[in-house]
Amino acid sequence: MMGKIALIYGVISGLVLVASFGFTIPNEGEIDFKRGETVGMVVMVVSLGLILFAIRAYRKALDTSVFSFGQGFRVGILTTLIASIIYVGGWMIFFESVGDNFTTQYKEYYITQIGSNETLTDEEKEIQISEFENGVDEYTKNAGTRMLMTFTEIFPIGFLITIISALLLRKKGAIT
């Protein structure tokens, strides 16, 4: 029962996350990274908010007077894992279709951000740009690195929502 509930809510959450990839690329192919960061974070939190509903559905299905943090955490983390795996898989497919365009535009965007940072010296800017370019090259060329970085983008948010939801939905038992 827990697996079925986590699967249903995890798949829905993951599909919403994957569908959001297209929000940042308008018709002319220019990627709006500032908008993408904002939209992406909002979509992640809202989509992963389904974890709360998964835990609530599991608690309701058990229909007991006691529902522990651990029970809620297990269904929440399983939901998070499923949504995260779908998100990573979706990004890997999406990246194959926009990868060159994405990395080129992201490099330009990020280097501009570093260049306009007045708190850094020219030497610090050069170091950050060099480190960034090396990271982008590794991200572009190595699918394992890309998968790991994408997973670490989404999973911590789901983990935090799982903890909060499991704490909110626990039941200590009926007062006698």
C-alpha positions in Angstrom: 0.0 0.0 0.0 2.8 2.4 0.9 4.6 1.7 -2.4 1.5 2.2 -4.5 0.7 5.6 -2.8 4.3 6.7 -3.2 4.4 5.6 -6.8 1.2 7.5 -7.7 2.2 10.7 -6.0 5.9 10.4 -7.1 5.0 9.9 -10.7 2.6 12.8 -10.7 5.2 15.0 -9.1 7.9 13.9 -11.4 5.9 14.5 -14.5 4.9 18.0 -13.4 8.6 18.7 -12.8 9.6 17.4 -16.3 6.8 19.4 -17.9 8.2 22.6 -16.4 11.4 22.3 -18.4 9.7 24.0 -21.3 8.7 27.1 -19.3 12.1 28.7 -19.6 12.6 28.4 -23.3 10.4 30.7 -25.4 9.8 30.1 -29.0 12.9 31.9 -30.3 15.2 29.5 -28.4 16.6 32.0 -25.9 16.8 30.7 -22.4 15.7 33.1 -19.7 17.9 31.9 -16.8 16.7 34.4 -14.2 13.0 33.5 -15.0 14.0 29.8 -15.1 15.5 29.8 -11.6 12.4 31.4 -10.2 9.9 29.3 -12.1 12.0 26.2 -11.4 12.1 26.7 -7.7 8.4 27.4 -7.4 7.5 24.4 -9.5 9.8 22.2 -7.5 8.3 23.2 -4.2 4.7 23.0 -5.4 5.2 19.7 -7.2 7.1 18.2 -4.3 4.2 19.5 -2.1 2.5 16.3 -3.3 4.7 14.5 -0.7 2.4 16.0 2.0 -0.6 14.5 0.2 1.1 11.1 -0.2 1.8 10.9 3.5 -1.7 12.0 4.3 -3.2 9.4 2.0 -1.0 6.7 3.6 -2.0 7.8 7.1 -5.7 7.7 6.0 -5.3 4.3 4.4 -3.8 2.9 7.6 -6.6 4.3 9.7 -4.9 3.9 13.0 -4.8 6.1 16.1 -1.0 6.3 15.9 1.0 7.4 12.9 4.7 7.9 13.6 7.1 10.3 12.1 9.0 7.2 10.7 5.9 5.9 8.9 5.4 9.3 7.3 9.1 9.7 6.5 9.2 6.3 4.7 6.4 7.1 2.3 7.6 10.7 1.8 11.2 9.7 1.0 10.0 7.0 -1.4 7.8 9.6 -3.1 10.8 11.9 -3.2 13.0 9.3 -4.8 10.5 8.4 -7.5 9.9 12.1 -8.4 13.6 12.7 -8.3 14.4 9.8 -10.6 11.7 10.9 -13.1 13.1 14.5 -12.9 16.7 13.2 -13.6 15.5 11.0 -16.5 13.5 13.8 -18.0 16.4 16.2 -17.7 18.8 13.7 -19.4 16.4 13.4 -22.3 15.7 17.2 -22.4 19.4 18.0 -22.2 20.1 15.8 -25.3 17.7 18.0 -27.3 18.9 21.4 -26.0 22.3 20.6 -24.5 24.6 22.7 -26.8 22.2 25.6 -26.8 21.7 25.3 -23.0 25.4 25.1 -22.1 26.4 27.9 -24.4 23.8 30.3 -23.2 24.3 29.3 -19.5 28.1 29.9 -19.8 27.4 33.4 -21.3 24.9 34.2 -18.6 27.0 33.0 -15.7 30.2 34.6 -16.9 28.3 37.9 -17.3 27.0 37.5 -13.7 30.6 37.0 -12.4 31.9 39.9 -14.5 29.3 42.3 -13.1 30.1 41.3 -9.5 31.8 44.4 -8.1 32.8 42.7 -4.9 35.3 40.4 -6.7 38.8 41.4 -7.9 39.8 40.7 -11.5 41.9 37.7 -10.3 38.9 36.3 -8.3 36.7 36.7 -11.3 39.2 34.8 -13.6 39.5 32.0 -11.0 35.7 31.7 -10.7 35.2 31.8 -14.5 37.9 29.1 -15.0 36.4 26.8 -12.4 33.0 27.3 -13.8 34.1 26.5 -17.4 35.8 23.4 -16.2 32.6 22.4 -14.3 30.4 23.0 -17.4 32.8 20.9 -19.5 32.6 18.0 -17.1 28.8 18.4 -16.9 28.4 18.4 -20.6 30.8 15.5 -21.4 30.0 13.2 -18.4 26.4 11.8 -18.1 27.1 10.5 -14.6 28.1 13.9 -13.4 25.1 15.5 -15.1 22.8 12.9 -13.4 24.3 13.4 -10.0 24.1 17.2 -10.2 20.5 17.1 -11.4 19.6 14.7 -8.6 21.2 17.0 -6.0 19.1 19.8 -7.4 15.8 18.2 -6.6 16.3 15.6 -3.9 17.2 18.0 -1.0 14.0 19.9 -1.5 12.0 16.7 -1.4 13.9 15.6 1.7 13.1 18.8 3.5 9.4 18.7 2.5 9.3 15.0 3.6 10.6 15.9 7.1 8.2 18.8 7.5 5.3 16.8 6.3 6.1 13.7 8.4 6.3 16.0 11.5 3.0 17.7 10.7 1.1 14.6 10.0 2.2 12.3 12.8 -0.5 11.2 15.3 0.4 10.3 18.9 -2.7 8.4 19.6 -6.1 8.8 21.0 -6.4 10.4 24.5 -8.2 7.9 26.8 
